[in-house]
Amino acid sequence: MISIITSKTIPAPARDVFESIESVQKLARFKREISNFRLARDETGLQIIDITLHFILMQFDSRLKYTSVPHRHAELKILKGKLKEYACTYTIAEEGTTTSITAKLNIKLPYGPIGFLVGLIARPLYAYRLKRELTLLWKNFKAR
């Protein structure tokens, strides 16, 4: 199982930070693994997407849901697919003139011991990717 938590302080109000990740289309600018998806359902606060997730040498066709609570929370979670667990949660907390965003990623691969070993190999890569997402989000506001 891959479990990663990272956070970043962004020099912007919580409303602006949330607007950058309020939909899966906007999140795809920062999150590399969801760059190629098909939108199955689109409502305010809920989006369902079909996607092929890639893990080193494995591919998993999955259906994910993206839910959001304005200015507080957003979550990308698996509904269907061979992955046992995939959840990426973003929590936003306003701290005066800055905003703290915490990202938590949980992935549990199938295939027993082989999936566990692939998870061990992939963990540093996904830790880097999650940190990179928040850095790109931070750079987006720093450039303004």
ROGUVO-963540 format. One line per 3 residues: their letters; for each residue y, z negated, x of C-alpha. Coordinates in nm, 4 decimals. Layout:
A	Y,Z,X | ...
//
This chain:
MIS	0.0000,0.0000,0.0000 | 0.3469,0.0873,0.1198 | 0.6149,-0.1647,0.0240
IIT	0.9676,-0.1298,0.1630 | 1.2965,-0.3005,0.0756 | 1.6318,-0.2030,0.2267
SKT	1.9948,-0.2453,0.1302 | 2.3380,-0.1121,0.2212 | 2.6959,-0.2106,0.1429
IPA	2.9074,0.0789,0.0201 | 3.2910,0.0732,0.0152 | 3.3244,0.1777,-0.3499
PAR	3.3118,0.0215,-0.6972 | 2.9716,-0.0192,-0.8646 | 3.0656,0.2366,-1.1299
DVF	3.1173,0.5104,-0.8686 | 2.7974,0.4220,-0.6823 | 2.5982,0.4308,-1.0049
ESI	2.7461,0.7686,-1.0998 | 2.5993,0.9069,-0.7753 | 2.2450,0.8148,-0.8843
ESV	2.2736,0.8086,-1.2652 | 2.0469,1.1122,-1.3145 | 1.7490,1.2514,-1.1307
QKL	1.9473,1.5666,-1.0475 | 2.2074,1.3580,-0.8642 | 1.9421,1.1392,-0.7005
ARF	1.7671,1.4504,-0.5647 | 2.0668,1.5084,-0.3337 | 1.9682,1.1915,-0.1453
KRE	1.5933,1.1514,-0.2101 | 1.3998,1.4135,-0.0166 | 1.0609,1.3865,-0.1902
ISN	1.1981,1.4771,-0.5339 | 1.3908,1.7854,-0.4278 | 1.1642,2.0280,-0.6157
FRL	1.0932,1.9099,-0.9718 | 1.0774,2.0341,-1.3292 | 1.2623,1.8380,-1.5956
ARD	1.0330,1.7687,-1.8946 | 1.2666,1.5430,-2.0945 | 1.6334,1.4585,-2.0597
ETG	1.8036,1.1782,-2.2533 | 2.0751,0.9289,-2.1687 | 1.9132,0.6616,-1.9521
LQI	1.5706,0.8313,-1.9481 | 1.4479,1.1444,-1.7759 | 1.0895,1.2602,-1.7301
IDI	1.0034,1.5000,-1.4493 | 0.6947,1.6863,-1.3291 | 0.6622,1.7034,-0.9519
TLH	0.4198,1.7431,-0.6634 | 0.4545,1.4474,-0.4276 | 0.3517,1.5094,-0.0651
FIL	0.2044,1.2422,0.1620 | 0.1272,1.3687,0.5126 | -0.1779,1.5909,0.4346
MQF	-0.2189,1.5003,0.0656 | -0.0462,1.6336,-0.2460 | -0.0348,1.4676,-0.5864
DSR	0.0788,1.6347,-0.9077 | 0.2615,1.3617,-1.0948 | 0.4795,1.2899,-1.3929
LKY	0.7602,1.0480,-1.3174 | 1.0145,0.8770,-1.5385 | 1.3655,0.7926,-1.4255
TSV	1.5301,0.5143,-1.6200 | 1.8735,0.3684,-1.5653 | 2.0859,0.0797,-1.6889
PHR	2.4533,0.1700,-1.6330 | 2.6177,0.0129,-1.3280 | 2.3186,-0.2153,-1.2554
HAE	1.9771,-0.0588,-1.2107 | 1.7845,0.2675,-1.1780 | 1.4091,0.3187,-1.1406
LKI	1.1833,0.6138,-1.0615 | 0.8265,0.5298,-1.1654 | 0.4976,0.7178,-1.2082
LKG	0.3662,0.7830,-1.5589 | 0.0677,1.0081,-1.4820 | -0.1040,1.1310,-1.1714
KLK	-0.3611,1.0439,-0.9078 | -0.1341,0.7994,-0.7272 | -0.2199,0.4426,-0.8208
EYA	0.1439,0.3354,-0.7941 | 0.4787,0.4936,-0.7181 | 0.7972,0.3036,-0.7962
CTY	1.1405,0.3335,-0.6389 | 1.3982,0.0888,-0.7731 | 1.7719,0.0816,-0.7024
TIA	1.9655,-0.2349,-0.7844 | 2.3450,-0.2281,-0.7719 | 2.5606,-0.5401,-0.7337
EEG	2.9391,-0.5334,-0.7128 | 3.0873,-0.7623,-0.4471 | 3.4648,-0.7473,-0.4854
TTT	3.5851,-0.4085,-0.3596 | 3.2438,-0.3119,-0.2186 | 2.9049,-0.2582,-0.3750
SIT	2.5647,-0.3609,-0.2470 | 2.2747,-0.1298,-0.3301 | 1.9164,-0.2437,-0.2721
AKL	1.6336,0.0085,-0.2732 | 1.2714,-0.0980,-0.3140 | 0.9834,0.1478,-0.2703
NIK	0.6197,0.0745,-0.3638 | 0.3463,0.3341,-0.3128 | -0.0257,0.2784,-0.3521
LPY	-0.2460,0.5718,-0.2541 | -0.5911,0.6402,-0.3971 | -0.9104,0.7046,-0.1941
GPI	-0.9786,0.3449,-0.0887 | -0.9834,0.2869,0.2877 | -0.8682,0.6413,0.3700
GFL	-0.5641,0.5993,0.1430 | -0.4939,0.2635,0.3052 | -0.5007,0.4182,0.6550
VGL	-0.2745,0.7052,0.5470 | -0.0401,0.4436,0.3989 | -0.0263,0.2625,0.7332
IAR	0.0616,0.5867,0.9090 | 0.3167,0.6894,0.6439 | 0.4955,0.3531,0.6148
PLY	0.7399,0.4062,0.9069 | 0.8220,0.7547,0.7761 | 0.9023,0.6233,0.4271
AYR	1.1004,0.3304,0.5695 | 1.3109,0.5832,0.7607 | 1.3512,0.8048,0.4523
LKR	1.4600,0.5141,0.2311 | 1.7118,0.3961,0.4900 | 1.8342,0.7558,0.5270
ELT	1.8885,0.7867,0.1492 | 2.1182,0.4858,0.1484 | 2.2962,0.6072,0.4624
LLW	2.3607,0.9468,0.2996 | 2.4930,0.7695,-0.0103 | 2.7188,0.5555,0.2119
KNF	2.8450,0.8640,0.4004 | 2.9218,1.0291,0.0656 | 3.1711,0.7495,-0.0127
KAR	3.3003,0.7070,0.3419 | 3.4039,1.0750,0.3500 | 3.6295,1.0282,0.0462
//
